[in-house]
Amino acid sequence: MRGKGFVIALAMVPLIYFIFVRPLLISEEARIRKGVKEGVQAIEAKDLGKCLRHVSLHYKDDYGLTYLGVKRLLTQIFQEFDAFEIDLGNLRVTLLDKETASAAFELKVKVSYGGQRVYLLGSEDFSNRVKMSFIKEGGRWKVTQVEGVEAHGIGQELPKVVRRCLDNTV
């Protein structure tokens, strides 16, 4: 009987490690990187709920968007485009203190629209230089502001509603 208890306890060690210990060993920078990558995957999957999990309720940017504005913009963009392809490069994370951080990266976004593949952000030769600000809320890093989103790749064939959203005339 004693041998069974030892075997069960031994089998529980990896489980305890992965559930309780391993999350404590992940750096805050790694958590932010993971969040950014999850956000990219959520946009490519057109999953509004997963996108908004990464946005702070206190979001406010220089484009005039708040959390509700981001939700409305994403909803409109997801309705207008068939697919998204996001190229994110040179991701750098900076912890400012225990509760705030920033991330900077190069961004290109290609979309499928009306049977065409066009750049929504960036171009073949140009990447937007994007900066995101983060705050730690409820134990998770959430975006509070985005800077550097300029729609250089938008062509005349894209829907007016999306152009208005990106030009901050919503």
C-alpha positions in Angstrom: 0.0 0.0 0.0 2.8 2.3 0.8 4.3 1.9 -2.7 1.1 3.0 -4.4 1.0 6.2 -2.4 4.6 7.0 -3.3 3.9 6.3 -7.0 0.8 8.5 -6.9 2.7 11.3 -5.2 5.5 11.0 -7.7 3.0 11.2 -10.6 1.5 14.4 -9.0 4.8 16.2 -8.9 4.9 17.2 -12.7 1.2 18.2 -12.5 1.9 20.5 -9.5 4.9 21.9 -11.2 3.0 22.8 -14.4 0.0 24.2 -12.6 1.5 26.1 -9.7 5.3 26.5 -10.1 5.9 27.1 -13.8 3.6 30.1 -14.1 5.6 31.8 -11.3 8.8 31.4 -13.3 7.6 33.1 -16.4 8.9 36.7 -16.7 6.6 39.7 -17.1 8.2 40.4 -20.5 7.3 36.9 -21.6 3.7 37.3 -20.4 3.4 40.5 -22.5 5.0 38.9 -25.6 2.5 36.0 -25.2 -0.4 38.4 -24.9 0.6 40.3 -28.0 0.9 37.1 -30.0 -2.4 35.9 -28.6 -3.9 39.2 -29.8 -2.5 38.7 -33.3 -4.0 35.2 -33.4 -7.3 36.5 -32.2 -7.5 39.1 -34.9 -6.5 36.6 -37.6 -9.2 34.3 -36.2 -11.7 37.3 -36.2 -12.5 36.5 -32.5 -13.7 39.7 -30.9 -14.0 38.2 -27.4 -10.4 37.1 -27.4 -9.2 40.4 -28.8 -11.0 42.4 -26.2 -9.5 40.3 -23.4 -6.3 42.0 -24.0 -7.7 45.6 -24.0 -8.1 47.6 -20.8 -11.4 49.1 -19.9 -9.4 52.2 -19.4 -8.1 52.3 -23.0 -7.8 55.7 -24.5 -5.5 56.7 -27.4 -4.5 59.8 -29.4 -6.9 58.7 -32.2 -9.9 59.3 -29.8 -10.7 55.6 -29.3 -11.8 54.2 -26.0 -12.5 50.5 -25.1 -16.0 50.8 -26.7 -14.5 52.5 -29.8 -12.0 49.7 -30.2 -14.8 47.1 -29.9 -16.8 49.0 -32.5 -13.8 49.3 -34.9 -12.9 45.6 -34.6 -16.5 44.6 -35.2 -16.7 46.7 -38.3 -13.4 45.5 -39.6 -14.2 41.9 -39.0 -17.5 42.3 -40.9 -15.8 44.0 -43.9 -12.8 41.7 -44.5 -12.7 37.9 -45.2 -9.3 37.2 -43.8 -6.3 38.8 -42.0 -2.6 38.1 -42.3 -0.5 39.9 -39.7 3.3 40.2 -39.9 4.7 41.4 -36.6 8.4 41.8 -36.2 11.1 43.1 -33.9 8.9 42.9 -30.8 10.6 44.7 -27.9 9.1 44.9 -24.4 10.1 47.4 -21.7 8.9 47.2 -18.2 8.4 50.7 -16.8 7.5 49.5 -13.3 5.5 46.6 -11.7 2.2 47.8 -13.1 3.1 49.5 -16.5 5.0 48.4 -19.6 5.3 49.2 -23.3 6.0 47.2 -26.4 7.3 48.3 -29.7 7.2 46.4 -33.0 7.0 46.6 -36.8 3.6 45.7 -38.2 2.1 44.9 -41.6 -1.5 43.8 -42.0 -2.8 42.2 -45.2 -6.6 41.6 -45.7 -8.7 39.7 -48.1 -11.5 41.9 -49.5 -13.6 41.3 -52.6 -11.3 38.5 -53.8 -8.2 40.7 -53.5 -5.3 40.6 -51.0 -4.4 44.2 -50.1 -2.4 45.9 -47.3 -4.5 47.5 -44.6 -1.5 48.6 -42.7 2.0 48.9 -44.1 3.0 47.7 -47.5 5.5 45.4 -49.2 8.3 47.8 -48.5 7.0 49.6 -45.4 6.1 48.5 -41.9 4.3 50.6 -39.4 6.3 51.2 -36.2 3.7 50.6 -33.5 4.0 51.2 -29.8 1.6 49.8 -27.2 1.2 50.8 -23.6 0.2 48.2 -21.0 -1.2 48.2 -17.5 -1.5 45.2 -15.2 -5.2 44.6 -14.4 -6.4 41.6 -12.5 -3.1 39.9 -12.8 -3.0 40.3 -16.6 -1.3 42.8 -18.9 -3.8 44.8 -20.9 -3.4 47.4 -23.6 -4.2 51.0 -22.6 -3.0 52.9 -25.7 -1.7 52.2 -29.2 0.5 54.6 -31.2 1.8 54.5 -34.8 -1.1 52.9 -36.6 -1.1 54.7 -40.0 -3.1 53.3 -42.9 -0.4 53.7 -45.6 -1.6 50.6 -47.5 -5.3 51.5 -47.8 -6.4 51.6 -51.4 -9.5 53.3 -52.8 -11.2 49.9 -53.2 -11.5 49.4 -49.4 -14.8 50.1 -47.7 -15.4 53.7 -46.7 -16.5 52.6 -43.2 -13.1 51.2 -42.6 -11.3 54.2 -44.0 -13.4 56.5 -41.7 -12.5 54.3 -38.7 -8.8 54.4 -39.4 -8.9 58.1 -40.2 -10.6 58.6 -36.8 -13.7 60.1 -38.2 -16.1 57.6 -36.7 
